[in-house]
Amino acid sequence: MKICRTISELQNAVDEIKQQGKTIGFVPTMGALHDGHVSLFKRAAEENDIFAASVFVNPVQFNNKEDFEKYPRTEQEDLNILEQNNCALVFIPSAEEVYKEGTPEHWSFGQLEQVMEGKQRPGHFSGVANIVSRLFTWVRPDRAYFGEKDYQQIAIIKDMVRQMNSNVEIVPCPIYREADGLAASSRNKRLSPQARQIAPKIHDILTKSYQQREFLSLSQIKSFVENEFKKYKEFELEYFILADGNTLQPVKVKQAGQSVIGFIAVWLDGVRLIDIQKYF
């Protein structure tokens, strides 16, 4: 496994791969790797000649300085996991290296970024686009893999690729869940043992609402989820929104053939957790 810490090192390594006519499957990460990441690594390795990754906690996508400072950083563990999963190339730059060519650009994604994560975290998706667009330019992947827990982010990145006029194929991958249903996340490491025990209720409540989808209107599903969370003082529900799976705009009445997805963000033990549930 080749470890690159500068853009020039990375580009030289990519040039060698491309000269051999090999395809690159790429997984950008912020480190603190877990089994959810591993599921992406395995797919990238299976579907491409080369599996490459990046590990970089991107400061410009955090609108909360404390969240950035507390984000877990486990570089040596991450390198071990990458090596175990046949990673051929990993990019681990400093912020100074990533942004040495100038200040971050402003990216705009219209209605896609005006709801849910974009609404709650102003500037977040512009920050995401800043790092992912740079990584795509340097790594030149054929395919890039993202977990569907970050469903809105995938929609944003697809639009970013369109704006870049890039031919990178964006591959959404199913959410990896722990045995008790909790969506895998690097932030789970910050939960206390007591909070970790109750965290699976997020998925439990969404699953219960899904099981009743044929009998409830969308507004009733929304009320059901909100009322269930009120039963647990440990949770603070930030939002639960039912939205169109393509436009991400809120939906009140389902139309024929429409994809409807529930997006949720909750606070537990000072940690912000997100998840989704596909209803229709």
C-alpha positions as a Python dict, from the first residue, in 0.01 Angstrom:
ca = {
    (1, 'M'): (0, 0, 0),
    (2, 'K'): (144, 335, -108),
    (3, 'I'): (88, 623, 136),
    (4, 'C'): (91, 971, -18),
    (5, 'R'): (90, 1291, 186),
    (6, 'T'): (141, 1547, -90),
    (7, 'I'): (-58, 1621, -403),
    (8, 'S'): (248, 1567, -624),
    (9, 'E'): (315, 1223, -471),
    (10, 'L'): (-49, 1129, -526),
    (11, 'Q'): (-60, 1249, -886),
    (12, 'N'): (261, 1062, -972),
    (13, 'A'): (116, 742, -825),
    (14, 'V'): (-210, 790, -1017),
    (15, 'D'): (-17, 856, -1341),
    (16, 'E'): (155, 518, -1303),
    (17, 'I'): (-177, 340, -1250),
    (18, 'K'): (-342, 515, -1545),
    (19, 'Q'): (-46, 438, -1773),
    (20, 'Q'): (-108, 70, -1700),
    (21, 'G'): (-469, 111, -1812),
    (22, 'K'): (-606, 14, -1472),
    (23, 'T'): (-938, 134, -1329),
    (24, 'I'): (-951, 308, -992),
    (25, 'G'): (-1227, 266, -736),
    (26, 'F'): (-1209, 544, -479),
    (27, 'V'): (-1349, 584, -127),
    (28, 'P'): (-1296, 929, 30),
    (29, 'T'): (-1314, 917, 412),
    (30, 'M'): (-1253, 1130, 718),
    (31, 'G'): (-1089, 838, 894),
    (32, 'A'): (-1200, 675, 1221),
    (33, 'L'): (-1276, 380, 994),
    (34, 'H'): (-1543, 124, 1082),
    (35, 'D'): (-1723, -171, 924),
    (36, 'G'): (-1939, 63, 717),
    (37, 'H'): (-1626, 193, 547),
    (38, 'V'): (-1500, -162, 505),
    (39, 'S'): (-1818, -254, 314),
    (40, 'L'): (-1736, 30, 70),
    (41, 'F'): (-1372, -82, 46),
    (42, 'K'): (-1471, -436, -42),
    (43, 'R'): (-1702, -321, -320),
    (44, 'A'): (-1444, -77, -460),
    (45, 'A'): (-1182, -354, -462),
    (46, 'E'): (-1419, -601, -630),
    (47, 'E'): (-1535, -367, -907),
    (48, 'N'): (-1204, -206, -1004),
    (49, 'D'): (-841, -298, -1071),
    (50, 'I'): (-718, -64, -798),
    (51, 'F'): (-881, 42, -471),
    (52, 'A'): (-772, 386, -347),
    (53, 'A'): (-883, 585, -43),
    (54, 'S'): (-825, 914, 131),
    (55, 'V'): (-820, 1000, 501),
    (56, 'F'): (-876, 1368, 571),
    (57, 'V'): (-1087, 1549, 832),
    (58, 'N'): (-1196, 1842, 617),
    (59, 'P'): (-1216, 2163, 822),
    (60, 'V'): (-1422, 2360, 571),
    (61, 'Q'): (-1724, 2129, 594),
    (62, 'F'): (-1765, 2178, 970),
    (63, 'N'): (-1976, 2476, 1073),
    (64, 'N'): (-1926, 2374, 1438),
    (65, 'K'): (-1565, 2418, 1553),
    (66, 'E'): (-1617, 2192, 1855),
    (67, 'D'): (-1748, 1912, 1632),
    (68, 'F'): (-1436, 1943, 1415),
    (69, 'E'): (-1205, 1932, 1716),
    (70, 'K'): (-1383, 1631, 1868),
    (71, 'Y'): (-1398, 1432, 1546),
    (72, 'P'): (-1207, 1106, 1616),
    (73, 'R'): (-865, 1073, 1455),
    (74, 'T'): (-712, 725, 1447),
    (75, 'E'): (-455, 729, 1168),
    (76, 'Q'): (-255, 416, 1251),
    (77, 'E'): (-569, 207, 1305),
    (78, 'D'): (-706, 343, 978),
    (79, 'L'): (-390, 246, 789),
    (80, 'N'): (-409, -106, 931),
    (81, 'I'): (-770, -143, 818),
    (82, 'L'): (-692, -10, 470),
    (83, 'E'): (-400, -249, 428),
    (84, 'Q'): (-614, -543, 540),
    (85, 'N'): (-867, -452, 270),
    (86, 'N'): (-628, -445, -26),
    (87, 'C'): (-594, -68, -52),
    (88, 'A'): (-323, 6, -308),
    (89, 'L'): (-308, 382, -259),
    (90, 'V'): (-408, 610, 29),
    (91, 'F'): (-388, 989, 41),
    (92, 'I'): (-343, 1144, 389),
    (93, 'P'): (-279, 1514, 342),
    (94, 'S'): (-268, 1809, 581),
    (95, 'A'): (-519, 2093, 548),
    (96, 'E'): (-233, 2317, 438),
    (97, 'E'): (-155, 2077, 153),
    (98, 'V'): (-516, 2046, 38),
    (99, 'Y'): (-586, 2418, 33),
    (100, 'K'): (-241, 2551, -58),
    (101, 'E'): (-359, 2646, -406),
    (102, 'G'): (-605, 2903, -271),
    (103, 'T'): (-902, 2961, -47),
    (104, 'P'): (-1201, 2727, -73),
    (105, 'E'): (-1444, 2800, -356),
    (106, 'H'): (-1814, 2856, -302),
    (107, 'W'): (-2029, 2579, -446),
    (108, 'S'): (-2405, 2614, -490),
    (109, 'F'): (-2654, 2330, -524),
    (110, 'G'): (-2990, 2509, -533),
    (111, 'Q'): (-3281, 2335, -368),
    (112, 'L'): (-3076, 2022, -296),
    (113, 'E'): (-2886, 2205, -22),
    (114, 'Q'): (-3172, 2412, 121),
    (115, 'V'): (-3323, 2129, 324),
    (116, 'M'): (-3215, 1891, 601),
    (117, 'E'): (-2836, 1886, 645),
    (118, 'G'): (-2789, 2187, 419),
    (119, 'K'): (-3042, 2392, 613),
    (120, 'Q'): (-2912, 2287, 955),
    (121, 'R'): (-2543, 2319, 867),
    (122, 'P'): (-2495, 2626, 645),
    (123, 'G'): (-2193, 2595, 418),
    (124, 'H'): (-2152, 2224, 491),
    (125, 'F'): (-2211, 2099, 138),
    (126, 'S'): (-1996, 2370, -19),
    (127, 'G'): (-1721, 2243, 212),
    (128, 'V'): (-1785, 1883, 108),
    (129, 'A'): (-1771, 1980, -261),
    (130, 'N'): (-1442, 2164, -204),
    (131, 'I'): (-1264, 1853, -85),
    (132, 'V'): (-1437, 1593, -304),
    (133, 'S'): (-1389, 1796, -624),
    (134, 'R'): (-1018, 1831, -544),
    (135, 'L'): (-983, 1461, -466),
    (136, 'F'): (-1159, 1363, -789),
    (137, 'T'): (-923, 1590, -987),
    (138, 'W'): (-612, 1442, -822),
    (139, 'V'): (-716, 1074, -798),
    (140, 'R'): (-904, 1061, -1132),
    (141, 'P'): (-1117, 766, -1020),
    (142, 'D'): (-1341, 568, -1252),
    (143, 'R'): (-1588, 508, -969),
    (144, 'A'): (-1635, 659, -623),
    (145, 'Y'): (-1828, 488, -343),
    (146, 'F'): (-2050, 647, -78),
    (147, 'G'): (-2284, 505, 187),
    (148, 'E'): (-2654, 587, 166),
    (149, 'K'): (-2670, 705, 527),
    (150, 'D'): (-2545, 1029, 371),
    (151, 'Y'): (-2816, 1017, 102),
    (152, 'Q'): (-2835, 1396, 64),
    (153, 'Q'): (-2459, 1416, 30),
    (154, 'I'): (-2469, 1163, -256),
    (155, 'A'): (-2725, 1380, -438),
    (156, 'I'): (-2501, 1683, -386),
    (157, 'I'): (-2192, 1500, -514),
    (158, 'K'): (-2377, 1378, -821),
    (159, 'D'): (-2471, 1740, -895),
    (160, 'M'): (-2111, 1847, -828),
    (161, 'V'): (-1989, 1589, -1082),
    (162, 'R'): (-2240, 1731, -1333),
    (163, 'Q'): (-2114, 2085, -1269),
    (164, 'M'): (-1753, 1967, -1311),
    (165, 'N'): (-1845, 1792, -1636),
    (166, 'S'): (-1670, 1489, -1488),
    (167, 'N'): (-1725, 1127, -1589),
    (168, 'V'): (-1668, 978, -1241),
    (169, 'E'): (-1939, 720, -1169),
    (170, 'I'): (-2093, 778, -824),
    (171, 'V'): (-2188, 445, -665),
    (172, 'P'): (-2436, 462, -373),
    (173, 'C'): (-2400, 168, -133),
    (174, 'P'): (-2648, 30, 123),
    (175, 'I'): (-2621, 149, 483),
    (176, 'Y'): (-2407, -80, 695),
    (177, 'R'): (-2572, -140, 1031),
    (178, 'E'): (-2439, -283, 1354),
    (179, 'A'): (-2602, -605, 1477),
    (180, 'D'): (-2851, -399, 1681),
    (181, 'G'): (-2951, -182, 1384),
    (182, 'L'): (-2754, 134, 1457),
    (183, 'A'): (-2615, 285, 1136),
    (184, 'A'): (-2236, 262, 1139),
    (185, 'S'): (-2075, 602, 1194),
    (186, 'S'): (-1740, 734, 1313),
    (187, 'R'): (-1936, 947, 1561),
    (188, 'N'): (-2065, 632, 1736),
    (189, 'K'): (-1724, 612, 1906),
    (190, 'R'): (-1810, 927, 2099),
    (191, 'L'): (-2122, 777, 2260),
    (192, 'S'): (-2108, 675, 2626),
    (193, 'P'): (-2188, 306, 2696),
    (194, 'Q'): (-2536, 407, 2818),
    (195, 'A'): (-2603, 618, 2510),
    (196, 'R'): (-2473, 346, 2279),
    (197, 'Q'): (-2724, 109, 2436),
    (198, 'I'): (-3021, 332, 2351),
    (199, 'A'): (-2894, 457, 2013),
    (200, 'P'): (-3049, 164, 1816),
    (201, 'K'): (-3392, 308, 1903),
    (202, 'I'): (-3339, 545, 1609),
    (203, 'H'): (-3355, 258, 1361),
    (204, 'D'): (-3621, 76, 1566),
    (205, 'I'): (-3859, 373, 1550),
    (206, 'L'): (-3801, 424, 1177),
    (207, 'T'): (-3860, 53, 1115),
    (208, 'K'): (-4189, 62, 1311),
    (209, 'S'): (-4305, 358, 1104),
    (210, 'Y'): (-4206, 177, 783),
    (211, 'Q'): (-4410, -128, 885),
    (212, 'Q'): (-4720, 93, 908),
    (213, 'R'): (-4663, 284, 584),
    (214, 'E'): (-4956, 121, 402),
    (215, 'F'): (-5200, 224, 675),
    (216, 'L'): (-5081, 577, 755),
    (217, 'S'): (-5069, 900, 558),
    (218, 'L'): (-4732, 1073, 529),
    (219, 'S'): (-4834, 1327, 793),
    (220, 'Q'): (-4934, 1040, 1024),
    (221, 'I'): (-4596, 871, 969),
    (222, 'K'): (-4425, 1199, 1058),
    (223, 'S'): (-4636, 1238, 1373),
    (224, 'F'): (-4574, 877, 1473),
    (225, 'V'): (-4195, 916, 1454),
    (226, 'E'): (-4197, 1249, 1638),
    (227, 'N'): (-4419, 1112, 1914),
    (228, 'E'): (-4205, 801, 1957),
    (229, 'F'): (-3896, 1011, 2019),
    (230, 'K'): (-4081, 1212, 2283),
    (231, 'K'): (-4092, 892, 2491),
    (232, 'Y'): (-3714, 901, 2536),
    (233, 'K'): (-3570, 1195, 2727),
    (234, 'E'): (-3220, 1097, 2612),
    (235, 'F'): (-3297, 1200, 2252),
    (236, 'E'): (-3336, 1547, 2109),
    (237, 'L'): (-3498, 1521, 1766),
    (238, 'E'): (-3351, 1789, 1538),
    (239, 'Y'): (-3561, 1698, 1236),
    (240, 'F'): (-3758, 1420, 1072),
    (241, 'I'): (-3855, 1502, 715),
    (242, 'L'): (-4029, 1295, 448),
    (243, 'A'): (-3890, 1399, 113),
    (244, 'D'): (-3889, 1307, -255),
    (245, 'G'): (-3604, 1066, -321),
    (246, 'N'): (-3492, 1260, -629),
    (247, 'T'): (-3550, 1629, -554),
    (248, 'L'): (-3510, 1596, -173),
    (249, 'Q'): (-3798, 1841, -131),
    (250, 'P'): (-4051, 1773, 150),
    (251, 'V'): (-4354, 1566, 52),
    (252, 'K'): (-4694, 1589, 219),
    (253, 'V'): (-4895, 1364, -14),
    (254, 'K'): (-4734, 1079, -205),
    (255, 'Q'): (-4781, 1082, -582),
    (256, 'A'): (-4803, 766, -794),
    (257, 'G'): (-4460, 619, -855),
    (258, 'Q'): (-4290, 870, -626),
    (259, 'S'): (-3992, 768, -413),
    (260, 'V'): (-4037, 886, -53),
    (261, 'I'): (-3754, 877, 201),
    (262, 'G'): (-3749, 973, 567),
    (263, 'F'): (-3445, 1176, 678),
    (264, 'I'): (-3366, 1208, 1048),
    (265, 'A'): (-3112, 1385, 1268),
    (266, 'V'): (-3107, 1339, 1645),
    (267, 'W'): (-2882, 1443, 1931),
    (268, 'L'): (-2781, 1181, 2184),
    (269, 'D'): (-2521, 1229, 2456),
    (270, 'G'): (-2396, 1544, 2282),
    (271, 'V'): (-2343, 1352, 1955),
    (272, 'R'): (-2540, 1424, 1638),
    (273, 'L'): (-2656, 1111, 1454),
    (274, 'I'): (-2831, 1083, 1117),
    (275, 'D'): (-3016, 802, 942),
    (276, 'I'): (-3265, 744, 663),
    (277, 'Q'): (-3562, 516, 594),
    (278, 'K'): (-3691, 440, 246),
    (279, 'Y'): (-4073, 422, 260),
    (280, 'F'): (-4183, 401, -101),
}
